[in-house]
C-alpha cells in the first residue's frame, strides 16, 4: 500500500497546483475499501464513519491529491449525521482511519477544525483530508480483488468438503454405522463442523479437504462399537423366536391381516418377507421418517424387526405425533436392551402375542 504521512500542519487549499488531478468515484473507492477492510485493519463501523465524511464532499469524484478534499465538520456535526454516535466512539474510528492511511489530518494551531474563506471560496481549511483515499485507489482495487478471490475460494472449499463429508456419511450408513455415533472418523467430522462455521480460514479448509480426500470410507469399529454389535446380536437372538414364524408365507398373511392400514396401502398384500421389507421402506418417506433414522433402526432392531415396527407405526399413525421420534425411541430401547417386540405388537389392536 502507498505510504502516506497521516498528519500535516494546515496549508492553504490554493497552494495546490492548478493542474487538474486524477479523480476517482468516491463511492466506488469506499466500496473497494469495504471489501478489503480486513487488509487495512478497519472495522465496518469505521468505514461507516468514512462514508459520512464523504457526504461532506459535494462532488462525486474525489481528486487524488492532498489538500483538495478537506472535511472540517465538528465532532458534534459528524455525530449527528451518524445518528447520535458517542463522540468518544467517533474519535476512536477517526483515529483508526488516520492510522490506516485512508484519510489524513491537517491540524490547526489549536487542533480545531475550521476553514478560512477569501471571497466566495475557501482559502485555508483544517480537518480531515480525504485525498489519501483516492491516492490509494490502485491499492484498494487490488486488495478488493484479492479479498473477492479469497471469498470465492472459501465458498468452493466449503462446497467440496460438504460433498466429501456427505459421501463419507453415506458410505458409513451403507456399512451400518451411524455417522453421528462414536467411531474412528468422529474427530474428522467434529473438525469439519467447527471449520465450516468459520470465515476467512482458507488454509485450514485446504488442509481439511486434503484430510477428507485421503480418508477411506471403510471404518473399523471401536471396542464400544463392537460391544454394541454383540449386544445387538444378542437382542436379535432374543427376538428371533418372535419373528422366525413370520418369515413363512402362511404366517405373513396371518400377521398382515391384523394391519388394516397396511391392507389399505397394499391391497395386493405380500408374497414373502422381502416384499414386506420393500413395502416398509416405501412407507418410511411417506410417513416423514428420515432414511438414516430407518437405517439406524434396522441396525439395532434388526432387518427383520424394523419393517414390523414401521407397520405398527402406520397402524397408530393418527395417534403418533412424531413417527421419526417414535422410531428413534424404539431404536434407543434396542441399544439399551429394553426393546420387546411382543410389547410393540400388543400396541396394535388385534395382534395376539
Backbone torsions as a table, in degrees:
resi	resn	phi	psi	omega
1	UNK	NA	152.0	-179.5
2	UNK	-68.1	129.9	-179.7
3	UNK	-84.0	127.9	-178.8
4	UNK	-129.5	145.1	171.7
5	UNK	-73.6	130.3	-170.7
6	UNK	-96.4	-5.0	178.6
7	UNK	-138.2	133.9	-178.6
8	UNK	-133.7	154.9	168.3
9	UNK	-77.4	160.2	-177.3
10	UNK	-61.3	139.4	176.2
11	UNK	-133.9	145.3	178.7
12	UNK	-63.7	136.4	176.8
13	UNK	-60.3	-33.8	-177.7
14	UNK	-69.1	-8.8	180.0
15	UNK	-76.3	-13.4	179.4
16	UNK	-70.1	147.3	180.0
17	UNK	-58.9	153.1	-179.3
18	UNK	-74.3	-22.1	-178.7
19	UNK	-60.0	130.8	-176.2
20	UNK	-67.8	124.0	-178.5
21	UNK	-79.7	164.4	173.7
22	UNK	-66.5	139.2	-179.0
23	UNK	-126.5	155.1	-178.6
24	UNK	-133.4	150.8	177.1
25	UNK	-61.0	119.3	-173.8
26	UNK	-65.5	-33.0	-178.6
27	UNK	-76.2	-31.8	174.8
28	UNK	-66.8	-37.9	178.2
29	UNK	-62.9	-45.6	-177.6
30	UNK	-71.6	-28.3	174.4
31	UNK	-65.5	-42.7	177.0
32	UNK	-62.3	-41.3	179.8
33	UNK	-65.8	-37.3	177.6
34	UNK	-60.1	-42.8	179.7
35	UNK	-65.5	-38.6	-175.6
36	UNK	-102.5	25.2	-174.6
37	UNK	-55.6	-40.2	-177.4
38	UNK	-63.6	-36.2	-179.9
39	UNK	-65.9	-26.7	-179.8
40	UNK	-98.7	2.0	179.2
41	UNK	68.9	31.0	-176.5
42	UNK	-112.3	144.2	172.5
43	UNK	-88.9	164.4	179.2
44	UNK	-71.0	-21.6	173.9
45	UNK	-68.9	-38.2	176.5
46	UNK	-63.8	-39.3	179.4
47	UNK	-68.3	-31.3	174.6
48	UNK	-62.3	-39.5	176.0
49	UNK	-63.5	-41.1	178.0
50	UNK	-62.2	-42.3	178.1
51	UNK	-59.8	-38.3	178.9
52	UNK	-66.7	-40.7	176.0
53	UNK	-58.9	-38.9	-178.6
54	UNK	-66.5	-24.5	179.2
55	UNK	-68.9	-15.2	177.9
56	UNK	-86.0	-4.8	176.0
57	UNK	-98.4	110.9	-173.1
58	UNK	-64.6	-34.7	-177.6
59	UNK	-79.2	148.2	177.6
60	UNK	-75.6	-34.8	-179.5
61	UNK	-85.1	131.6	-178.0
62	UNK	-105.1	118.3	-177.6
63	UNK	-70.3	139.8	-179.3
64	UNK	-86.5	64.4	180.0
65	UNK	-157.0	141.4	179.2
66	UNK	-70.3	146.8	173.3
67	UNK	90.2	-3.3	-176.2
68	UNK	-104.5	-11.7	-177.0
69	UNK	-137.6	65.9	-177.3
70	UNK	-98.0	124.9	177.7
71	UNK	-98.6	121.2	-176.3
72	UNK	-115.3	21.1	177.2
73	UNK	-64.1	146.6	-179.4
74	UNK	-75.2	165.7	176.8
75	UNK	-60.3	-38.5	-180.0
76	UNK	-61.9	-42.2	179.1
77	UNK	-65.9	-45.0	178.4
78	UNK	-61.7	-42.2	-179.2
79	UNK	-61.8	-40.4	179.1
80	UNK	-64.0	-44.0	-179.6
81	UNK	-68.7	-21.3	178.2
82	UNK	-92.0	15.0	175.9
83	UNK	78.6	25.5	177.3
84	UNK	90.4	25.6	177.0
85	UNK	-59.5	133.0	178.4
86	UNK	-57.9	141.8	-176.5
87	UNK	-63.9	-31.9	177.4
88	UNK	-63.9	-40.1	177.2
89	UNK	-67.9	-42.3	178.8
90	UNK	-59.1	-45.4	-179.7
91	UNK	-62.2	-36.3	179.2
92	UNK	-64.9	-41.6	-179.6
93	UNK	-71.9	-36.2	176.4
94	UNK	-63.2	-41.4	178.2
95	UNK	-63.3	-36.6	178.7
96	UNK	-65.9	-39.3	178.9
97	UNK	-66.3	-39.3	177.0
98	UNK	-66.0	-44.8	-179.9
99	UNK	-60.9	-36.4	179.7
100	UNK	-74.9	-14.1	177.4
101	UNK	83.1	15.0	-179.9
102	UNK	-93.2	-14.5	168.7
103	UNK	-135.8	160.3	176.7
104	UNK	-123.5	157.5	-177.0
105	UNK	-115.0	123.4	175.5
106	UNK	-104.2	109.0	-176.3
107	UNK	-89.3	138.0	169.7
108	UNK	-81.2	170.5	179.3
109	UNK	-55.6	-33.0	179.2
110	UNK	-103.9	10.8	177.4
111	UNK	65.4	17.8	173.5
112	UNK	-86.1	156.2	179.1
113	UNK	-103.2	123.2	179.1
114	UNK	-164.7	174.5	179.4
115	UNK	-131.8	149.2	175.1
116	UNK	-111.3	125.3	-178.0
117	UNK	-96.1	152.8	174.8
118	UNK	-136.4	100.1	-174.9
119	UNK	70.1	-136.8	-176.5
120	UNK	-78.6	-13.4	-174.5
121	UNK	-111.8	175.3	177.5
122	UNK	-94.1	123.7	-178.9
123	UNK	-89.6	-33.7	-176.2
124	UNK	-152.8	136.2	-178.1
125	UNK	-135.7	145.4	177.7
126	UNK	-126.8	130.6	-178.9
127	UNK	161.8	-141.7	-177.6
128	UNK	-102.8	123.1	-180.0
129	UNK	-92.4	125.1	-179.9
130	UNK	-92.1	2.3	178.8
131	UNK	-56.0	-40.3	-179.8
132	UNK	-56.7	-29.4	178.2
133	UNK	-61.3	-43.8	178.9
134	UNK	-73.9	-34.9	179.4
135	UNK	-61.3	-33.2	-178.1
136	UNK	-94.2	21.9	-176.7
137	UNK	-54.1	-45.0	-178.1
138	UNK	-65.0	-41.8	178.0
139	UNK	-64.2	-40.3	178.7
140	UNK	-62.9	-42.9	-179.6
141	UNK	-63.5	-44.0	179.5
142	UNK	-64.1	-43.2	179.9
143	UNK	-65.0	-39.2	178.5
144	UNK	-65.3	-41.0	178.0
145	UNK	-63.0	-41.1	179.0
146	UNK	-64.4	-41.1	-179.6
147	UNK	-66.5	-40.6	178.0
148	UNK	-62.6	-38.3	177.7
149	UNK	-64.5	-40.7	177.9
150	UNK	-63.1	-40.9	179.9
151	UNK	-64.1	-44.0	179.2
152	UNK	-63.9	-41.7	179.2
153	UNK	-65.4	-39.7	178.9
154	UNK	-61.2	-43.8	178.9
155	UNK	-63.1	-41.8	179.4
156	UNK	-64.5	-45.1	-179.7
157	UNK	-61.9	-42.9	179.0
158	UNK	-60.2	-44.7	-179.0
159	UNK	-62.6	-44.1	-179.9
160	UNK	-62.5	-42.7	-179.3
161	UNK	-67.0	-42.2	179.6
162	UNK	-61.0	-40.1	178.6
163	UNK	-65.0	-45.7	-179.6
164	UNK	-65.8	-38.2	178.6
165	UNK	-65.2	-40.2	178.5
166	UNK	-64.8	-42.6	178.4
167	UNK	-61.9	-39.9	179.9
168	UNK	-68.0	-39.7	177.4
169	UNK	-62.4	-41.9	178.6
170	UNK	-62.6	-40.6	178.9
171	UNK	-65.1	-36.9	178.5
172	UNK	-66.8	-43.6	179.2
173	UNK	-61.5	-38.7	178.2
174	UNK	-62.5	-27.1	177.4
175	UNK	-88.1	1.9	-178.7
176	UNK	80.7	22.7	-177.8
177	UNK	-112.1	129.4	177.6
178	UNK	-75.8	118.5	180.0
179	UNK	-58.7	-26.0	-178.5
180	UNK	-85.5	-10.9	-179.9
181	UNK	-81.1	175.7	178.5
182	UNK	-80.3	123.7	175.2
183	UNK	-154.5	-178.2	-173.1
184	UNK	-65.7	-19.9	-179.6
185	UNK	-96.7	1.0	-178.7
186	UNK	-56.1	-42.7	178.6
187	UNK	-59.8	-36.1	179.8
188	UNK	-67.8	-43.0	178.2
189	UNK	-64.2	-40.1	179.5
190	UNK	-64.8	-41.8	178.9
191	UNK	-64.2	-38.9	179.2
192	UNK	-62.8	-43.3	179.2
193	UNK	-60.0	-37.3	-179.3
194	UNK	-73.0	-48.5	-175.2
195	UNK	-67.5	-34.4	-176.5
196	UNK	-73.2	-14.0	177.1
197	UNK	-86.3	-15.0	-175.7
198	UNK	-88.6	164.2	178.3
199	UNK	-118.8	155.3	175.7
200	UNK	52.9	46.4	177.6
201	UNK	-126.9	47.6	-173.8
202	UNK	-58.6	-40.4	-177.9
203	UNK	-63.6	-42.5	177.7
204	UNK	-63.9	-38.3	179.3
205	UNK	-68.1	-34.7	177.5
206	UNK	-63.5	-41.8	178.0
207	UNK	-64.8	-41.4	179.5
208	UNK	-65.7	-40.2	177.8
209	UNK	-60.6	-43.3	178.2
210	UNK	-62.2	-37.6	178.9
211	UNK	-63.7	-41.9	178.4
212	UNK	-66.9	-40.4	-179.3
213	UNK	-64.2	-30.1	-177.3
214	UNK	-95.5	7.2	-177.9
215	UNK	-95.3	130.8	176.4
216	UNK	-82.1	139.4	178.7
217	UNK	-73.0	-7.7	178.5
218	UNK	-82.2	121.7	-175.7
219	UNK	-116.5	131.8	173.5
220	UNK	-86.0	132.5	-179.5
221	UNK	-69.4	141.1	175.1
222	UNK	-76.5	175.6	179.6
223	UNK	-59.0	-40.3	179.6
224	UNK	-63.6	-43.0	178.7
225	UNK	-62.3	-40.1	-179.3
226	UNK	-63.1	-40.5	178.2
227	UNK	-63.2	-38.9	178.6
228	UNK	-63.6	-42.2	179.5
229	UNK	-61.6	-42.9	179.4
230	UNK	-66.3	-39.8	178.1
231	UNK	-62.8	-42.0	178.6
232	UNK	-61.9	-41.0	-179.7
233	UNK	-61.9	-41.8	178.3
234	UNK	-63.8	-40.5	180.0
235	UNK	-63.9	-38.5	177.9
236	UNK	-62.1	-41.6	179.3
237	UNK	-64.1	-39.1	-179.7
238	UNK	-63.3	-31.9	-178.9
239	UNK	-97.2	-1.2	-174.6
240	UNK	-63.1	-35.8	178.9
241	UNK	-63.5	-28.2	-177.7
242	UNK	-76.6	-25.3	-174.0
243	UNK	-114.0	-12.0	-173.0
244	UNK	-63.0	-36.3	179.8
245	UNK	-75.5	-22.5	-179.7
246	UNK	-69.6	-20.3	-178.2
247	UNK	-76.3	-10.2	176.9
248	UNK	-87.2	142.6	-175.0
249	UNK	-54.5	-47.1	179.4
250	UNK	-60.7	-39.2	-179.8
251	UNK	-67.6	-35.4	178.4
252	UNK	-59.9	-47.1	-178.7
253	UNK	-63.6	-41.9	-179.7
254	UNK	-65.7	-40.8	-178.7
255	UNK	-66.8	-46.8	-176.9
256	UNK	-68.1	-19.7	177.6
257	UNK	-64.3	-20.9	179.8
258	UNK	-87.0	3.5	-177.7
259	UNK	-117.2	83.1	-177.5
260	UNK	-62.5	-36.8	179.3
261	UNK	-65.6	-36.0	176.2
262	UNK	-62.1	-43.6	-178.2
263	UNK	-63.5	-31.8	176.7
264	UNK	-68.6	-38.2	-178.1
265	UNK	-76.2	-36.1	-176.4
266	UNK	-132.2	75.7	-177.6
267	UNK	-62.2	-22.0	179.5
268	UNK	-77.3	-10.6	179.0
269	UNK	74.4	-151.5	-178.6
270	UNK	-142.6	141.2	179.3
271	UNK	-81.4	-42.3	-178.8
272	UNK	-144.6	-179.9	-177.2
273	UNK	-68.3	-26.1	176.2
274	UNK	-63.0	-37.1	175.7
275	UNK	-61.7	-43.9	179.8
276	UNK	-61.9	-41.2	179.8
277	UNK	-61.5	-44.4	179.1
278	UNK	-65.1	-41.0	-179.9
279	UNK	-65.0	-40.7	178.6
280	UNK	-63.4	-39.5	178.7
281	UNK	-62.1	-39.4	179.0
282	UNK	-69.0	-28.1	179.5
283	UNK	-73.5	-26.5	-174.7
284	UNK	-55.0	-53.0	-178.7
285	UNK	-66.0	-38.1	-178.8
286	UNK	-64.4	-30.1	-178.4
287	UNK	-89.3	1.1	178.3
288	UNK	79.0	22.7	177.9
289	UNK	-95.7	128.1	179.4
290	UNK	-66.4	140.2	-177.9
291	UNK	-58.9	-40.9	177.2
292	UNK	-59.4	-32.0	178.3
293	UNK	-66.3	-41.5	178.5
294	UNK	-67.9	-39.6	177.8
295	UNK	-62.7	-38.3	177.6
296	UNK	-64.8	-39.6	178.4
297	UNK	-63.6	-41.8	178.8
298	UNK	-63.3	-33.8	-179.0
299	UNK	-67.5	-43.2	-172.8
300	UNK	-97.7	-34.3	175.9
301	UNK	-79.1	-34.6	-175.6
302	UNK	113.8	146.3	-177.9
303	UNK	-64.6	-24.4	178.7
304	UNK	-81.9	-32.9	-172.0
305	UNK	-89.6	-32.4	-178.4
306	UNK	-56.9	-42.5	176.8
307	UNK	-61.4	-36.6	177.4
308	UNK	-62.3	-41.7	178.2
309	UNK	-59.2	-40.1	179.0
310	UNK	-63.8	-42.2	179.7
311	UNK	-65.7	-38.2	177.8
312	UNK	-64.9	-40.4	177.4
313	UNK	-64.2	-38.3	179.0
314	UNK	-61.1	-41.5	-179.3
315	UNK	-64.5	-30.7	-178.2
316	UNK	-109.6	26.3	-172.8
317	UNK	-60.1	-35.4	-178.8
318	UNK	-70.6	-26.8	-178.3
319	UNK	-91.4	-20.8	-176.7
320	UNK	-94.3	113.2	-177.0
321	UNK	-70.5	-34.1	-175.6
322	UNK	-131.8	87.7	-177.7
323	UNK	-57.6	-40.8	179.1
324	UNK	-62.8	-42.3	178.2
325	UNK	-66.2	-36.4	178.2
326	UNK	-63.6	-43.2	179.4
327	UNK	-67.2	-37.1	176.4
328	UNK	-63.1	-35.3	178.3
329	UNK	-66.5	-41.3	176.0
330	UNK	-62.0	-40.6	178.5
331	UNK	-63.9	-40.7	178.3
332	UNK	-61.7	-40.1	176.5
333	UNK	-61.5	-41.2	179.6
334	UNK	-65.1	-38.3	179.1
335	UNK	-62.7	-35.5	-177.0
336	UNK	-92.6	-1.0	179.0
337	UNK	85.6	12.6	-176.6
338	UNK	-102.4	7.7	-177.8
339	UNK	-81.8	135.4	179.2
340	UNK	-131.8	112.9	-177.5
341	UNK	-62.8	-40.1	-178.3
342	UNK	-62.5	-38.7	177.4
343	UNK	-63.7	-39.0	178.6
344	UNK	-64.3	-44.0	-179.4
345	UNK	-65.3	-33.9	-179.4
346	UNK	-69.1	-17.6	177.9
347	UNK	-71.5	-16.8	178.8
348	UNK	-99.1	118.6	-175.5
349	UNK	-58.5	133.4	175.0
350	UNK	98.0	-13.4	179.4
351	UNK	-90.4	121.9	-177.1
352	UNK	-99.2	133.2	-178.7
353	UNK	-73.2	NA	NA
